[in-house]
Amino acid sequence: MTRELKKEIWSYFKDTNIVYLATSANNKPAVRPVTLIFHQDRFFIATGNKDAKIKQIKINNNIEFCLSISDGKNGGYIRGFGQAIFNEDIPTKKEIMDVFEYIKHFWKEPDDPGYILLEIKLAEIEYMKIGKMFARREKI
């Protein structure tokens, strides 16, 4: 992926984004909306330790997400493919909590055992530009 293309794609990611996250359960796809955090060129999902996706990711950490993009008239999308890694680094969990304060509505401290921070390590991106009919898939 060229620097220019990566810059173009990354420009669509806000600090927080509603994406559709796909995991697998019993060899079947499981998709749900989640808040994808984009912070310092890294992707995270803050979630609870009892969520179904956690059990699924422990079995198979390959994930995919899809972000819909639009100019108000035409649409496109960004699909990210990679792995969800459990980030247990307390300073990182604290930084994410401090920057994205909505997390503190669910967990008060970064070492709360109920607070899981998944870091999404992307391997590939599929990008359909707004208004186009064909997507391109690129390794990162």
N, CA, C and O atoms as CSV, one atom per row, in Angstrom:
chain,resi,resn,atom,element,x,y,z
A,1,MET,N,N,0.851,-1.169,0.000
A,1,MET,CA,C,0.000,0.000,0.000
A,1,MET,C,C,0.899,1.234,0.000
A,1,MET,O,O,1.838,1.336,0.788
A,2,THR,N,N,0.598,2.152,-0.882
A,2,THR,CA,C,1.400,3.375,-0.940
A,2,THR,C,C,1.080,4.276,0.246
A,2,THR,O,O,0.022,4.156,0.862
A,3,ARG,N,N,1.994,5.167,0.553
A,3,ARG,CA,C,1.764,6.145,1.621
A,3,ARG,C,C,0.545,7.003,1.334
A,3,ARG,O,O,-0.245,7.304,2.228
A,4,GLU,N,N,0.404,7.392,0.070
A,4,GLU,CA,C,-0.715,8.256,-0.320
A,4,GLU,C,C,-2.047,7.544,-0.116
A,4,GLU,O,O,-3.001,8.134,0.391
A,5,LEU,N,N,-2.107,6.272,-0.514
A,5,LEU,CA,C,-3.349,5.515,-0.354
A,5,LEU,C,C,-3.661,5.310,1.122
A,5,LEU,O,O,-4.810,5.453,1.540
A,6,LYS,N,N,-2.650,4.976,1.910
A,6,LYS,CA,C,-2.863,4.794,3.351
A,6,LYS,C,C,-3.363,6.088,3.975
A,6,LYS,O,O,-4.279,6.063,4.798
A,7,LYS,N,N,-2.776,7.217,3.597
A,7,LYS,CA,C,-3.207,8.517,4.127
A,7,LYS,C,C,-4.662,8.790,3.752
A,7,LYS,O,O,-5.437,9.270,4.580
A,8,GLU,N,N,-5.032,8.487,2.519
A,8,GLU,CA,C,-6.414,8.685,2.070
A,8,GLU,C,C,-7.378,7.820,2.883
A,8,GLU,O,O,-8.405,8.307,3.354
A,9,ILE,N,N,-7.049,6.555,3.045
A,9,ILE,CA,C,-7.929,5.643,3.784
A,9,ILE,C,C,-8.004,6.050,5.250
A,9,ILE,O,O,-9.091,6.130,5.822
A,10,TRP,N,N,-6.846,6.306,5.859
A,10,TRP,CA,C,-6.813,6.649,7.288
A,10,TRP,C,C,-7.566,7.951,7.557
A,10,TRP,O,O,-8.038,8.161,8.675
A,11,SER,N,N,-7.691,8.823,6.568
A,11,SER,CA,C,-8.386,10.102,6.779
A,11,SER,C,C,-9.862,9.907,7.110
A,11,SER,O,O,-10.491,10.813,7.655
A,12,TYR,N,N,-10.416,8.764,6.797
A,12,TYR,CA,C,-11.822,8.494,7.112
A,12,TYR,C,C,-12.037,8.099,8.567
A,12,TYR,O,O,-13.157,8.187,9.069
A,13,PHE,N,N,-10.989,7.670,9.247
A,13,PHE,CA,C,-11.141,7.231,10.626
A,13,PHE,C,C,-11.119,8.429,11.568
A,13,PHE,O,O,-10.171,9.214,11.583
A,14,LYS,N,N,-12.177,8.547,12.345
A,14,LYS,CA,C,-12.266,9.560,13.397
A,14,LYS,C,C,-11.716,8.938,14.684
A,14,LYS,O,O,-11.283,7.785,14.685
A,15,ASP,N,N,-11.735,9.700,15.771
A,15,ASP,CA,C,-11.285,9.151,17.054
A,15,ASP,C,C,-12.091,7.913,17.433
A,15,ASP,O,O,-11.537,6.908,17.879
A,16,THR,N,N,-13.421,8.004,17.248
A,16,THR,CA,C,-14.289,6.851,17.470
A,16,THR,C,C,-15.158,6.653,16.236
A,16,THR,O,O,-15.619,7.616,15.625
A,17,ASN,N,N,-15.372,5.401,15.880
A,17,ASN,CA,C,-16.098,5.046,14.666
A,17,ASN,C,C,-17.002,3.862,14.967
A,17,ASN,O,O,-16.574,2.909,15.618
A,18,ILE,N,N,-18.236,3.907,14.506
A,18,ILE,CA,C,-19.094,2.733,14.602
A,18,ILE,C,C,-18.782,1.858,13.394
A,18,ILE,O,O,-18.963,2.265,12.246
A,19,VAL,N,N,-18.314,0.662,13.676
A,19,VAL,CA,C,-17.996,-0.305,12.629
A,19,VAL,C,C,-18.756,-1.591,12.934
A,19,VAL,O,O,-19.273,-1.781,14.035
A,20,TYR,N,N,-18.809,-2.454,11.951
A,20,TYR,CA,C,-19.403,-3.772,12.132
A,20,TYR,C,C,-18.257,-4.766,12.227
A,20,TYR,O,O,-17.494,-4.956,11.280
A,21,LEU,N,N,-18.155,-5.397,13.396
A,21,LEU,CA,C,-17.060,-6.313,13.694
A,21,LEU,C,C,-17.530,-7.742,13.487
A,21,LEU,O,O,-18.559,-8.152,14.024
A,22,ALA,N,N,-16.767,-8.499,12.700
A,22,ALA,CA,C,-17.075,-9.908,12.462
A,22,ALA,C,C,-16.061,-10.794,13.175
A,22,ALA,O,O,-14.848,-10.614,13.061
A,23,THR,N,N,-16.601,-11.752,13.908
A,23,THR,CA,C,-15.818,-12.815,14.522
A,23,THR,C,C,-16.481,-14.120,14.069
A,23,THR,O,O,-17.353,-14.106,13.201
A,24,SER,N,N,-16.071,-15.229,14.651
A,24,SER,CA,C,-16.762,-16.479,14.335
A,24,SER,C,C,-17.067,-17.226,15.623
A,24,SER,O,O,-16.302,-17.191,16.587
A,25,ALA,N,N,-18.216,-17.909,15.606
A,25,ALA,CA,C,-18.655,-18.713,16.741
A,25,ALA,C,C,-19.196,-20.026,16.192
A,25,ALA,O,O,-20.127,-20.033,15.387
A,26,ASN,N,N,-18.619,-21.120,16.623
A,26,ASN,CA,C,-19.057,-22.438,16.148
A,26,ASN,C,C,-19.052,-22.520,14.631
A,26,ASN,O,O,-19.968,-23.068,14.017
A,27,ASN,N,N,-18.007,-21.967,14.044
A,27,ASN,CA,C,-17.827,-22.003,12.590
A,27,ASN,C,C,-18.876,-21.196,11.826
A,27,ASN,O,O,-19.092,-21.422,10.635
A,28,LYS,N,N,-19.521,-20.262,12.509
A,28,LYS,CA,C,-20.507,-19.388,11.872
A,28,LYS,C,C,-20.101,-17.941,12.133
A,28,LYS,O,O,-19.554,-17.631,13.191
A,29,PRO,N,N,-20.367,-17.051,11.170
A,29,PRO,CA,C,-20.015,-15.646,11.395
A,29,PRO,C,C,-20.888,-15.015,12.480
A,29,PRO,O,O,-22.064,-15.347,12.627
A,30,ALA,N,N,-20.292,-14.111,13.221
A,30,ALA,CA,C,-21.001,-13.324,14.234
A,30,ALA,C,C,-20.603,-11.869,14.009
A,30,ALA,O,O,-19.427,-11.518,14.095
A,31,VAL,N,N,-21.588,-11.030,13.721
A,31,VAL,CA,C,-21.328,-9.622,13.395
A,31,VAL,C,C,-22.107,-8.747,14.357
A,31,VAL,O,O,-23.266,-9.017,14.672
A,32,ARG,N,N,-21.447,-7.693,14.817
A,32,ARG,CA,C,-22.121,-6.740,15.699
A,32,ARG,C,C,-21.477,-5.370,15.543
A,32,ARG,O,O,-20.301,-5.264,15.194
A,33,PRO,N,N,-22.276,-4.292,15.811
A,33,PRO,CA,C,-21.680,-2.954,15.791
A,33,PRO,C,C,-20.845,-2.750,17.057
A,33,PRO,O,O,-21.236,-3.165,18.147
A,34,VAL,N,N,-19.703,-2.110,16.894
A,34,VAL,CA,C,-18.838,-1.760,18.021
A,34,VAL,C,C,-18.246,-0.381,17.760
A,34,VAL,O,O,-18.284,0.126,16.639
A,35,THR,N,N,-17.706,0.208,18.803
A,35,THR,CA,C,-16.976,1.465,18.665
A,35,THR,C,C,-15.504,1.141,18.453
A,35,THR,O,O,-14.840,0.590,19.330
A,36,LEU,N,N,-15.014,1.490,17.286
A,36,LEU,CA,C,-13.599,1.321,16.966
A,36,LEU,C,C,-12.891,2.622,17.316
A,36,LEU,O,O,-13.257,3.690,16.823
A,37,ILE,N,N,-11.891,2.528,18.156
A,37,ILE,CA,C,-11.097,3.684,18.565
A,37,ILE,C,C,-9.868,3.765,17.658
A,37,ILE,O,O,-9.159,2.779,17.458
A,38,PHE,N,N,-9.637,4.953,17.119
A,38,PHE,CA,C,-8.440,5.204,16.306
A,38,PHE,C,C,-7.609,6.219,17.078
A,38,PHE,O,O,-7.991,7.384,17.191
A,39,HIS,N,N,-6.471,5.776,17.607
A,39,HIS,CA,C,-5.657,6.624,18.478
A,39,HIS,C,C,-4.182,6.425,18.138
A,39,HIS,O,O,-3.655,5.317,18.239
A,40,GLN,N,N,-3.528,7.501,17.737
A,40,GLN,CA,C,-2.103,7.492,17.403
A,40,GLN,C,C,-1.773,6.387,16.390
A,40,GLN,O,O,-0.833,5.611,16.562
A,41,ASP,N,N,-2.582,6.351,15.335
A,41,ASP,CA,C,-2.410,5.379,14.240
A,41,ASP,C,C,-2.558,3.926,14.674
A,41,ASP,O,O,-2.044,3.023,14.014
A,42,ARG,N,N,-3.252,3.700,15.772
A,42,ARG,CA,C,-3.532,2.342,16.251
A,42,ARG,C,C,-5.040,2.205,16.423
A,42,ARG,O,O,-5.749,3.184,16.654
A,43,PHE,N,N,-5.514,0.964,16.304
A,43,PHE,CA,C,-6.942,0.676,16.408
A,43,PHE,C,C,-7.210,-0.154,17.657
A,43,PHE,O,O,-6.492,-1.109,17.952
A,44,PHE,N,N,-8.275,0.233,18.394
A,44,PHE,CA,C,-8.634,-0.448,19.638
A,44,PHE,C,C,-10.146,-0.619,19.723
A,44,PHE,O,O,-10.913,0.100,19.084
A,45,ILE,N,N,-10.546,-1.595,20.531
A,45,ILE,CA,C,-11.940,-1.760,20.931
A,45,ILE,C,C,-11.924,-1.992,22.433
A,45,ILE,O,O,-11.266,-2.913,22.918
A,46,ALA,N,N,-12.655,-1.151,23.173
A,46,ALA,CA,C,-12.818,-1.336,24.616
A,46,ALA,C,C,-14.119,-2.108,24.819
A,46,ALA,O,O,-15.159,-1.741,24.272
A,47,THR,N,N,-14.054,-3.167,25.600
A,47,THR,CA,C,-15.227,-4.022,25.760
A,47,THR,C,C,-15.190,-4.709,27.118
A,47,THR,O,O,-14.197,-4.631,27.841
A,48,GLY,N,N,-16.266,-5.371,27.447
A,48,GLY,CA,C,-16.362,-6.082,28.715
A,48,GLY,C,C,-15.876,-7.517,28.609
A,48,GLY,O,O,-15.937,-8.133,27.545
A,49,ASN,N,N,-15.397,-8.034,29.719
A,49,ASN,CA,C,-14.830,-9.385,29.715
A,49,ASN,C,C,-15.879,-10.485,29.569
A,49,ASN,O,O,-15.525,-11.644,29.352
A,50,LYS,N,N,-17.147,-10.146,29.683
A,50,LYS,CA,C,-18.206,-11.150,29.563
A,50,LYS,C,C,-18.892,-11.122,28.198
A,50,LYS,O,O,-19.787,-11.927,27.943
A,51,ASP,N,N,-18.486,-10.212,27.322
A,51,ASP,CA,C,-19.105,-10.115,25.997
A,51,ASP,C,C,-18.807,-11.366,25.175
A,51,ASP,O,O,-17.732,-11.957,25.286
A,52,ALA,N,N,-19.777,-11.760,24.349
A,52,ALA,CA,C,-19.630,-12.959,23.512
A,52,ALA,C,C,-18.404,-12.867,22.614
A,52,ALA,O,O,-17.738,-13.871,22.361
A,53,LYS,N,N,-18.106,-11.662,22.131
A,53,LYS,CA,C,-16.964,-11.531,21.214
A,53,LYS,C,C,-15.649,-11.914,21.883
A,53,LYS,O,O,-14.726,-12.370,21.208
A,54,ILE,N,N,-15.548,-11.735,23.195
A,54,ILE,CA,C,-14.316,-12.078,23.907
A,54,ILE,C,C,-14.097,-13.588,23.873
A,54,ILE,O,O,-12.993,-14.054,23.591
A,55,LYS,N,N,-15.140,-14.341,24.159
A,55,LYS,CA,C,-15.041,-15.802,24.099
A,55,LYS,C,C,-14.661,-16.247,22.687
A,55,LYS,O,O,-13.828,-17.136,22.513
A,56,GLN,N,N,-15.272,-15.629,21.690
A,56,GLN,CA,C,-15.001,-15.983,20.295
A,56,GLN,C,C,-13.562,-15.648,19.912
A,56,GLN,O,O,-12.895,-16.444,19.251
A,57,ILE,N,N,-13.083,-14.480,20.321
A,57,ILE,CA,C,-11.721,-14.050,19.974
A,57,ILE,C,C,-10.675,-14.912,20.679
A,57,ILE,O,O,-9.595,-15.142,20.133
A,58,LYS,N,N,-10.980,-15.385,21.871
A,58,LYS,CA,C,-10.042,-16.282,22.560
A,58,LYS,C,C,-9.862,-17.586,21.783
A,58,LYS,O,O,-8.788,-18.187,21.820
A,59,ILE,N,N,-10.898,-18.020,21.088
A,59,ILE,CA,C,-10.832,-19.248,20.288
A,59,ILE,C,C,-10.197,-18.977,18.928
A,59,ILE,O,O,-9.386,-19.766,18.444
A,60,ASN,N,N,-10.571,-17.858,18.319
A,60,ASN,CA,C,-10.077,-17.504,16.982
A,60,ASN,C,C,-9.990,-15.986,16.916
A,60,ASN,O,O,-11.017,-15.311,16.850
A,61,ASN,N,N,-8.782,-15.444,16.934
A,61,ASN,CA,C,-8.636,-13.986,17.009
A,61,ASN,C,C,-8.604,-13.300,15.644
A,61,ASN,O,O,-8.325,-12.103,15.571
A,62,ASN,N,N,-8.880,-14.020,14.573
A,62,ASN,CA,C,-9.006,-13.382,13.260
A,62,ASN,C,C,-10.325,-12.624,13.206
A,62,ASN,O,O,-11.386,-13.173,13.503
A,63,ILE,N,N,-10.242,-11.365,12.825
A,63,ILE,CA,C,-11.432,-10.514,12.788
A,63,ILE,C,C,-11.482,-9.759,11.464
A,63,ILE,O,O,-10.520,-9.713,10.697
A,64,GLU,N,N,-12.633,-9.181,11.243
A,64,GLU,CA,C,-12.828,-8.257,10.126
A,64,GLU,C,C,-13.771,-7.173,10.623
A,64,GLU,O,O,-14.685,-7.446,11.401
A,65,PHE,N,N,-13.548,-5.942,10.171
A,65,PHE,CA,C,-14.532,-4.896,10.444
A,65,PHE,C,C,-14.850,-4.179,9.150
A,65,PHE,O,O,-14.086,-4.218,8.185
A,66,CYS,N,N,-16.002,-3.519,9.155
A,66,CYS,CA,C,-16.416,-2.738,7.991
A,66,CYS,C,C,-16.883,-1.367,8.465
A,66,CYS,O,O,-17.726,-1.258,9.356
A,67,LEU,N,N,-16.326,-0.328,7.859
A,67,LEU,CA,C,-16.708,1.057,8.105
A,67,LEU,C,C,-17.360,1.587,6.840
A,67,LEU,O,O,-16.733,1.618,5.781
A,68,SER,N,N,-18.621,2.005,6.946
A,68,SER,CA,C,-19.300,2.633,5.808
A,68,SER,C,C,-18.847,4.079,5.704
A,68,SER,O,O,-18.732,4.774,6.714
A,69,ILE,N,N,-18.590,4.532,4.489
A,69,ILE,CA,C,-18.209,5.925,4.262
A,69,ILE,C,C,-19.149,6.515,3.218
A,69,ILE,O,O,-19.672,5.800,2.362
A,70,SER,N,N,-19.357,7.819,3.297
A,70,SER,CA,C,-20.314,8.459,2.401
A,70,SER,C,C,-19.990,9.934,2.269
A,70,SER,O,O,-19.389,10.542,3.155
A,71,ASP,N,N,-20.404,10.500,1.136
A,71,ASP,CA,C,-20.323,11.948,0.971
A,71,ASP,C,C,-21.712,12.567,1.075
A,71,ASP,O,O,-21.902,13.734,0.734
A,72,GLY,N,N,-22.685,11.784,1.546
A,72,GLY,CA,C,-24.060,12.245,1.661
A,72,GLY,C,C,-24.902,11.850,0.462
A,72,GLY,O,O,-26.128,11.787,0.550
A,73,LYS,N,N,-24.252,11.587,-0.644
A,73,LYS,CA,C,-24.944,11.206,-1.876
A,73,LYS,C,C,-24.556,9.791,-2.306
A,73,LYS,O,O,-25.411,8.988,-2.680
A,74,ASN,N,N,-23.281,9.503,-2.247
A,74,ASN,CA,C,-22.751,8.203,-2.658
A,74,ASN,C,C,-22.029,7.549,-1.489
A,74,ASN,O,O,-21.590,8.217,-0.553
A,75,GLY,N,N,-21.919,6.234,-1.565
A,75,GLY,CA,C,-21.277,5.503,-0.484
A,75,GLY,C,C,-20.067,4.723,-0.937
A,75,GLY,O,O,-19.794,4.579,-2.128
A,76,GLY,N,N,-19.362,4.232,0.039
A,76,GLY,CA,C,-18.215,3.361,-0.149
A,76,GLY,C,C,-17.974,2.636,1.161
A,76,GLY,O,O,-18.814,2.689,2.058
A,77,TYR,N,N,-16.852,1.969,1.285
A,77,TYR,CA,C,-16.562,1.285,2.543
A,77,TYR,C,C,-15.068,1.023,2.691
A,77,TYR,O,O,-14.294,1.073,1.736
A,78,ILE,N,N,-14.709,0.743,3.935
A,78,ILE,CA,C,-13.365,0.292,4.283
A,78,ILE,C,C,-13.542,-0.979,5.110
A,78,ILE,O,O,-14.196,-0.964,6.153
A,79,ARG,N,N,-12.963,-2.059,4.642
A,79,ARG,CA,C,-12.968,-3.312,5.399
A,79,ARG,C,C,-11.554,-3.562,5.889
A,79,ARG,O,O,-10.597,-3.498,5.117
A,80,GLY,N,N,-11.429,-3.847,7.177
A,80,GLY,CA,C,-10.135,-4.153,7.762
A,80,GLY,C,C,-10.067,-5.612,8.157
A,80,GLY,O,O,-11.003,-6.137,8.760
A,81,PHE,N,N,-8.967,-6.273,7.822
A,81,PHE,CA,C,-8.765,-7.689,8.128
A,81,PHE,C,C,-7.520,-7.820,8.986
A,81,PHE,O,O,-6.481,-7.237,8.676
A,82,GLY,N,N,-7.623,-8.578,10.054
A,82,GLY,CA,C,-6.453,-8.754,10.902
A,82,GLY,C,C,-6.755,-9.597,12.114
A,82,GLY,O,O,-7.585,-10.505,12.076
A,83,GLN,N,N,-6.058,-9.277,13.201
A,83,GLN,CA,C,-6.208,-10.030,14.435
A,83,GLN,C,C,-6.485,-9.089,15.594
A,83,GLN,O,O,-5.965,-7.975,15.657
A,84,ALA,N,N,-7.318,-9.570,16.511
A,84,ALA,CA,C,-7.592,-8.850,17.751
A,84,ALA,C,C,-6.658,-9.408,18.819
A,84,ALA,O,O,-6.659,-10.605,19.104
A,85,ILE,N,N,-5.868,-8.521,19.399
A,85,ILE,CA,C,-4.882,-8.896,20.412
A,85,ILE,C,C,-5.314,-8.282,21.744
A,85,ILE,O,O,-5.686,-7.110,21.799
A,86,PHE,N,N,-5.265,-9.068,22.809
A,86,PHE,CA,C,-5.597,-8.554,24.133
A,86,PHE,C,C,-4.440,-7.679,24.611
A,86,PHE,O,O,-3.345,-8.172,24.880
A,87,ASN,N,N,-4.698,-6.363,24.714
A,87,ASN,CA,C,-3.676,-5.428,25.180
A,87,ASN,C,C,-3.858,-5.269,26.687
A,87,ASN,O,O,-4.809,-4.630,27.139
A,88,GLU,N,N,-2.956,-5.844,27.453
A,88,GLU,CA,C,-3.062,-5.825,28.911
A,88,GLU,C,C,-2.126,-4.805,29.552
A,88,GLU,O,O,-1.963,-4.789,30.772
A,89,ASP,N,N,-1.518,-3.963,28.738
A,89,ASP,CA,C,-0.598,-2.948,29.236
A,89,ASP,C,C,-1.393,-1.864,29.974
A,89,ASP,O,O,-2.161,-1.123,29.359
A,90,ILE,N,N,-1.205,-1.779,31.276
A,90,ILE,CA,C,-1.992,-0.853,32.108
A,90,ILE,C,C,-1.807,0.602,31.675
A,90,ILE,O,O,-2.806,1.316,31.591
A,91,PRO,N,N,-0.584,1.091,31.394
A,91,PRO,CA,C,-0.466,2.479,30.929
A,91,PRO,C,C,-1.250,2.741,29.633
A,91,PRO,O,O,-1.827,3.816,29.473
A,92,THR,N,N,-1.276,1.781,28.721
A,92,THR,CA,C,-2.049,1.957,27.484
A,92,THR,C,C,-3.538,1.971,27.793
A,92,THR,O,O,-4.270,2.812,27.271
A,93,LYS,N,N,-3.994,1.053,28.634
A,93,LYS,CA,C,-5.414,1.013,29.005
A,93,LYS,C,C,-5.823,2.318,29.696
A,93,LYS,O,O,-6.918,2.830,29.465
A,94,LYS,N,N,-4.939,2.849,30.542
A,94,LYS,CA,C,-5.225,4.115,31.229
A,94,LYS,C,C,-5.298,5.262,30.228
A,94,LYS,O,O,-6.206,6.090,30.299
A,95,GLU,N,N,-4.354,5.315,29.300
A,95,GLU,CA,C,-4.354,6.382,28.299
A,95,GLU,C,C,-5.645,6.357,27.476
A,95,GLU,O,O,-6.250,7.401,27.232
A,96,ILE,N,N,-6.056,5.184,27.058
A,96,ILE,CA,C,-7.296,5.072,26.281
A,96,ILE,C,C,-8.481,5.533,27.127
A,96,ILE,O,O,-9.354,6.242,26.625
A,97,MET,N,N,-8.525,5.145,28.396
A,97,MET,CA,C,-9.605,5.593,29.296
A,97,MET,C,C,-9.601,7.108,29.460
A,97,MET,O,O,-10.657,7.740,29.456
A,98,ASP,N,N,-8.418,7.687,29.605
A,98,ASP,CA,C,-8.318,9.128,29.836
A,98,ASP,C,C,-8.706,9.930,28.597
A,98,ASP,O,O,-9.326,10.987,28.711
A,99,VAL,N,N,-8.347,9.437,27.428
A,99,VAL,CA,C,-8.649,10.158,26.189
A,99,VAL,C,C,-10.103,9.948,25.775
A,99,VAL,O,O,-10.753,10.874,25.290
A,100,PHE,N,N,-10.608,8.743,25.965
A,100,PHE,CA,C,-11.980,8.401,25.560
A,100,PHE,C,C,-12.794,8.155,26.822
A,100,PHE,O,O,-12.999,7.016,27.241
A,101,GLU,N,N,-13.251,9.249,27.412
A,101,GLU,CA,C,-13.843,9.204,28.746
A,101,GLU,C,C,-15.114,8.379,28.845
A,101,GLU,O,O,-15.495,7.983,29.946
A,102,TYR,N,N,-15.782,8.106,27.729
A,102,TYR,CA,C,-16.997,7.292,27.801
A,102,TYR,C,C,-16.691,5.917,28.412
A,102,TYR,O,O,-17.578,5.280,28.980
A,103,ILE,N,N,-15.463,5.470,28.299
A,103,ILE,CA,C,-15.080,4.165,28.846
A,103,ILE,C,C,-15.232,4.155,30.363
A,103,ILE,O,O,-15.536,3.118,30.953
A,104,LYS,N,N,-15.020,5.317,30.999
A,104,LYS,CA,C,-15.120,5.401,32.459
A,104,LYS,C,C,-16.549,5.238,32.961
A,104,LYS,O,O,-16.765,5.063,34.160
A,105,HIS,N,N,-17.523,5.292,32.065
A,105,HIS,CA,C,-18.908,5.010,32.461
A,105,HIS,C,C,-19.091,3.520,32.747
A,105,HIS,O,O,-20.028,3.128,33.442
A,106,PHE,N,N,-18.206,2.704,32.216
A,106,PHE,CA,C,-18.307,1.259,32.376
A,106,PHE,C,C,-17.287,0.707,33.363
A,106,PHE,O,O,-17.595,-0.209,34.125
A,107,TRP,N,N,-16.074,1.255,33.356
A,107,TRP,CA,C,-14.996,0.782,34.219
A,107,TRP,C,C,-14.279,1.999,34.801
A,107,TRP,O,O,-14.002,2.967,34.093
A,108,LYS,N,N,-13.990,1.937,36.073
A,108,LYS,CA,C,-13.407,3.098,36.762
A,108,LYS,C,C,-11.884,3.126,36.716
A,108,LYS,O,O,-11.281,4.198,36.755
A,109,GLU,N,N,-11.264,1.962,36.633
A,109,GLU,CA,C,-9.804,1.876,36.688
A,109,GLU,C,C,-9.279,1.014,35.541
A,109,GLU,O,O,-9.961,0.087,35.103
A,110,PRO,N,N,-8.069,1.312,35.049
A,110,PRO,CA,C,-7.524,0.530,33.935
A,110,PRO,C,C,-7.225,-0.925,34.295
A,110,PRO,O,O,-7.136,-1.776,33.409
A,111,ASP,N,N,-7.070,-1.215,35.583
A,111,ASP,CA,C,-6.794,-2.600,35.975
A,111,ASP,C,C,-8.054,-3.362,36.369
A,111,ASP,O,O,-7.965,-4.476,36.886
A,112,ASP,N,N,-9.229,-2.774,36.131
A,112,ASP,CA,C,-10.498,-3.466,36.386
A,112,ASP,C,C,-10.523,-4.744,35.542
A,112,ASP,O,O,-10.353,-4.674,34.325
A,113,PRO,N,N,-10.732,-5.904,36.163
A,113,PRO,CA,C,-10.720,-7.152,35.390
A,113,PRO,C,C,-11.852,-7.236,34.359
A,113,PRO,O,O,-11.794,-8.058,33.444
A,114,GLY,N,N,-12.862,-6.405,34.499
A,114,GLY,CA,C,-13.955,-6.390,33.530
A,114,GLY,C,C,-13.648,-5.607,32.269
A,114,GLY,O,O,-14.350,-5.741,31.267
A,115,TYR,N,N,-12.605,-4.791,32.310
A,115,TYR,CA,C,-12.228,-3.920,31.183
A,115,TYR,C,C,-11.222,-4.633,30.293
A,115,TYR,O,O,-10.096,-4.916,30.702
A,116,ILE,N,N,-11.646,-4.912,29.087
A,116,ILE,CA,C,-10.786,-5.554,28.096
A,116,ILE,C,C,-10.482,-4.541,26.998
A,116,ILE,O,O,-11.389,-3.902,26.463
A,117,LEU,N,N,-9.218,-4.401,26.671
A,117,LEU,CA,C,-8.809,-3.546,25.564
A,117,LEU,C,C,-8.230,-4.437,24.472
A,117,LEU,O,O,-7.178,-5.055,24.635
A,118,LEU,N,N,-8.947,-4.483,23.363
A,118,LEU,CA,C,-8.473,-5.229,22.204
A,118,LEU,C,C,-7.732,-4.271,21.292
A,118,LEU,O,O,-8.224,-3.183,20.995
A,119,GLU,N,N,-6.571,-4.666,20.853
A,119,GLU,CA,C,-5.864,-3.896,19.838
A,119,GLU,C,C,-6.007,-4.651,18.525
A,119,GLU,O,O,-5.740,-5.851,18.452
A,120,ILE,N,N,-6.428,-3.942,17.498
A,120,ILE,CA,C,-6.639,-4.550,16.194
A,120,ILE,C,C,-5.372,-4.364,15.368
A,120,ILE,O,O,-4.983,-3.243,15.040
A,121,LYS,N,N,-4.745,-5.471,15.044
A,121,LYS,CA,C,-3.533,-5.471,14.218
A,121,LYS,C,C,-3.957,-5.819,12.796
A,121,LYS,O,O,-4.222,-6.980,12.482
A,122,LEU,N,N,-4.019,-4.812,11.950
A,122,LEU,CA,C,-4.494,-5.010,10.583
A,122,LEU,C,C,-3.408,-5.590,9.686
A,122,LEU,O,O,-2.238,-5.218,9.777
A,123,ALA,N,N,-3.821,-6.508,8.823
A,123,ALA,CA,C,-2.923,-7.094,7.828
A,123,ALA,C,C,-3.293,-6.620,6.430
A,123,ALA,O,O,-2.428,-6.457,5.569
A,124,GLU,N,N,-4.596,-6.398,6.210
A,124,GLU,CA,C,-5.082,-5.981,4.893
A,124,GLU,C,C,-6.246,-5.018,5.046
A,124,GLU,O,O,-6.947,-5.003,6.059
A,125,ILE,N,N,-6.427,-4.221,4.012
A,125,ILE,CA,C,-7.561,-3.297,3.909
A,125,ILE,C,C,-8.192,-3.494,2.535
A,125,ILE,O,O,-7.499,-3.619,1.525
A,126,GLU,N,N,-9.522,-3.519,2.522
A,126,GLU,CA,C,-10.244,-3.449,1.253
A,126,GLU,C,C,-10.954,-2.105,1.241
A,126,GLU,O,O,-11.648,-1.756,2.196
A,127,TYR,N,N,-10.784,-1.354,0.168
A,127,TYR,CA,C,-11.254,0.030,0.106
A,127,TYR,C,C,-12.070,0.232,-1.159
A,127,TYR,O,O,-11.584,0.041,-2.274
A,128,MET,N,N,-13.328,0.625,-0.960
A,128,MET,CA,C,-14.152,1.050,-2.083
A,128,MET,C,C,-14.361,2.548,-1.940
A,128,MET,O,O,-15.060,3.013,-1.040
A,129,LYS,N,N,-13.742,3.292,-2.846
A,129,LYS,CA,C,-13.873,4.746,-2.818
A,129,LYS,C,C,-15.336,5.135,-2.961
A,129,LYS,O,O,-16.130,4.438,-3.593
A,130,ILE,N,N,-15.664,6.256,-2.362
A,130,ILE,CA,C,-17.025,6.777,-2.456
A,130,ILE,C,C,-17.390,6.968,-3.922
A,130,ILE,O,O,-16.655,7.585,-4.693
A,131,GLY,N,N,-18.552,6.418,-4.283
A,131,GLY,CA,C,-19.066,6.575,-5.637
A,131,GLY,C,C,-18.504,5.614,-6.662
A,131,GLY,O,O,-18.906,5.653,-7.825
A,132,LYS,N,N,-17.586,4.754,-6.261
A,132,LYS,CA,C,-16.998,3.787,-7.195
A,132,LYS,C,C,-17.734,2.451,-7.081
A,132,LYS,O,O,-18.471,2.215,-6.123
A,133,MET,N,N,-17.525,1.593,-8.059
A,133,MET,CA,C,-18.202,0.299,-8.073
A,133,MET,C,C,-17.275,-0.872,-7.747
A,133,MET,O,O,-17.740,-1.992,-7.537
A,134,PHE,N,N,-15.983,-0.619,-7.704
A,134,PHE,CA,C,-15.043,-1.702,-7.465
A,134,PHE,C,C,-14.120,-1.346,-6.308
A,134,PHE,O,O,-13.709,-0.197,-6.147
A,135,ALA,N,N,-13.808,-2.355,-5.512
A,135,ALA,CA,C,-12.922,-2.163,-4.366
A,135,ALA,C,C,-11.539,-2.710,-4.695
A,135,ALA,O,O,-11.370,-3.547,-5.581
A,136,ARG,N,N,-10.565,-2.213,-3.960
A,136,ARG,CA,C,-9.214,-2.766,-4.073
A,136,ARG,C,C,-8.772,-3.234,-2.699
A,136,ARG,O,O,-9.054,-2.600,-1.682
A,137,ARG,N,N,-8.078,-4.349,-2.693
A,137,ARG,CA,C,-7.599,-4.927,-1.440
A,137,ARG,C,C,-6.083,-4.836,-1.423
A,137,ARG,O,O,-5.408,-5.206,-2.384
A,138,GLU,N,N,-5.561,-4.333,-0.305
A,138,GLU,CA,C,-4.120,-4.076,-0.186
A,138,GLU,C,C,-3.586,-4.615,1.133
A,138,GLU,O,O,-4.258,-4.540,2.162
A,139,LYS,N,N,-2.394,-5.150,1.095
A,139,LYS,CA,C,-1.689,-5.509,2.328
A,139,LYS,C,C,-1.160,-4.225,2.960
A,139,LYS,O,O,-0.800,-3.276,2.264
A,140,ILE,N,N,-1.119,-4.214,4.262
A,140,ILE,CA,C,-0.635,-3.026,4.969
A,140,ILE,C,C,0.848,-3.197,5.274
A,140,ILE,O,O,1.462,-2.311,5.868
